[in-house]
Amino acid sequence: MKQFYLYILIIVSFNGFTQNQLSSLVAVKNFPKSLEKPKTFIETLIAPYLMYDFITGGTTASSNNYQFTLKTNKDLVVDVPFSNGMSLSFFDYNTKKPVNSHKFYVDYEFEYLKYYNDFIIDERTFSPAAYFDLASKINMETEQNILLPTYLNLLSKVPEKERFSYMLKEIGKNYKMTHPKTTNEIFNSDADNLSLNDKMDLLSEYLSTEIEDEISTVVFKSFVANKSLPKTWENLEAVFGKDIVSKVEEVMLQNITIITNKEATLHLPENYLSVVNNSPFVVVSVKCVVDAKNSKLTLTFKGEKAVEIVLKNAIMVINGKSVSGQIVNSDEITLVVSNSGNSLFVQTKFTNEKYKVANFN
């Protein structure tokens, strides 16, 4: 089984040096084929630059922050790959003149690493079993035993008086108990005086002594997994709720936010967009999201304030309506890079309407 370890920001030891290649901060060589275009984007973007005065302020793998300075021997202009001509030019906040160096502040969040040491992309990564295991770990943050939502939600059609016995019977189909017990024995003949949570704890404790697998694996194999894949997903949602898939996928996103201190101007691709009266689109932050599930890299440029932008040829995302020559007020422009093609979106500030630039790829 081929595995790919996927990380965007890997901090290396600088051993006292005050400069290094920016590429030393990023590890993308093991990206899978599905992320080949995002990998090329990242490598192309960072390759030219040396990094100075590196400082890290984070304490965990899942959440970190950094600062460093980029320097060049000319005006600092960062070309955005696969954007048909977009670029960021940096300037002094007070004088508004171009600069050849800039201090960057970067926040990195990858919530997945709160629950696992590695993010490995293989055929299991986006399977119901993997989603269920991660959902179980997220659920444990509420100190809720995974058996409880299974009992309450997935098995709600089983009569309550029979539900614990049913659970033992179904688990027994997959696991042989060394010391078989009835529910009466597990609850020490005191079931009537125990709360539901107490019963769950006693059942969980018993299963843990009899079965080597984690409780989440036991529950998945015994109650959630089905020969029908759609039914398996349905059972998973029955345990955790309809929004659990989106919650899990949110945890799997790597988020990198670059703070510019309002000292960068975004230059738009003139064939597709233009700014009215040459008003500068001053960037406050750039949020980069690596979405391994959907094989794409998203960059959202957030402006200091809305400017008037001419959509030369675009499509309204909500209804597919074509627009040409329309002027919108926007402080948010998003570039999406993927193997299947690149897209550019403009979102209005006050109405949150989203437009997709036509024929951009």
JOTA-V385464 format. One record per backbone hydrogen bond with DSSP energy under -1.0 kcal/mol. CO is the residue of the C=O (numbers start at 1). NH is the residue of the N-H. Records with the same first field share a line. If there is no record, write none. Layout:
# JOTA-V385464
CO: NH ; NH
This chain:
# JOTA-V385464
4: 121
8: 27
14: 17
18: 53
20: 51
21: 24
22: 25
23: 26
25: 10
28: 31
32: 35
33: 36
35: 39
36: 40
37: 41
38: 42
39: 43
40: 44
41: 45
42: 46
43: 47
46: 49
49: 22
51: 20
52: 69
55: 67
62: 110
63: 60
64: 108
65: 57
66: 106
67: 55
68: 104
69: 52
70: 102
76: 90
78: 88
86: 80
87: 267
88: 78
89: 265
90: 99
92: 96
97: 92
99: 76
100: 72
102: 70
104: 68
105: 259
106: 66
107: 257
108: 64
109: 255
110: 113
111: 114
112: 115 ; 116
119: 6
121: 4
122: 125
124: 127
127: 131
128: 132
129: 133
130: 134
131: 135
132: 136
133: 137
134: 138
135: 139
136: 140
138: 141
139: 142
140: 143
145: 148
146: 150
147: 151
148: 152
149: 153 ; 154
150: 155
153: 156
155: 158
159: 162
162: 166
163: 167
164: 168
165: 169
166: 170
167: 171
168: 172
171: 174 ; 175
182: 186
183: 187
184: 189
185: 188
187: 190
190: 193
191: 194
195: 199
196: 200
197: 201
198: 202
199: 203
200: 204
201: 205
202: 206
203: 207
204: 208
205: 209
206: 210
207: 211
214: 218
215: 219
216: 220
217: 221
218: 222
219: 223 ; 224
220: 225
228: 232
229: 233
230: 234
231: 235
232: 236
233: 237
234: 238
235: 239
236: 240
237: 241
241: 244
243: 247
244: 248
245: 249
246: 250
247: 251
248: 252
250: 253
251: 112
254: 290
255: 109
256: 288
257: 107
258: 286
259: 105
263: 91
264: 283
265: 89
267: 87
269: 272 ; 273
272: 312
274: 310
275: 278
276: 279
280: 282
281: 266
282: 304
284: 260
285: 302
286: 258
287: 300
288: 256
289: 298
290: 254
291: 296
296: 291
297: 337
298: 289
299: 335
300: 287
301: 333
302: 284 ; 285
307: 330
308: 276
309: 328
310: 274
311: 325
313: 358
314: 323
315: 356
316: 320
321: 316
323: 314
326: 311
328: 309
329: 349
330: 307
331: 303
332: 347
333: 301
334: 345
335: 299
336: 343
337: 297
338: 341
343: 336
344: 357
345: 334
346: 355
353: 348
354: 317
355: 346
356: 315
